[in-house]
Amino acid sequence: QVQLVESGGGLVQAGGSLRLSCVASEETFDAYSMGWFRQAPGKETELIATISWDGDHTYYADSVKGRFTISRDNAKNTVDLQMNGLKPEDTAVYHCAASSITGVASSYSSHYNHRGQGTQVTVSS
């Protein structure tokens, strides 16, 4: 079972930036595609960004494209999410995710079968 631990959430004003980090316990981390989900109150969970096993390919949901950047460091078993130009509608719990199904940057939520507990991001207007 992959253990994923997120950090870096907090409170930020609209237009500000935050960087989320996730560390994975799995020794075969570099074979997994990684991603980030978010869940806002009263809304469905949204897959917002994914990255291929080698970091060469990424996927972004339209809601974050151009503002968020996903990256990974296989030597450290970490995946980060740099969030710029934050908006109040970005307020959510953000979850790191791993796929033991695929190594590509998938847009399918079902491919990400391991998730962390999440970290709260709150954007004030």
Salt bridges, closest charged atoms under 4 A:
GLU46 OE1 - ARG38 NE 3.01
ASP62 OD1 - LYS65 NZ 3.24
ASP80 OD2 - ARG19 NH2 3.20
ASP90 OD1 - ARG38 NH1 2.81
ASP90 OD2 - ARG67 NH1 2.72
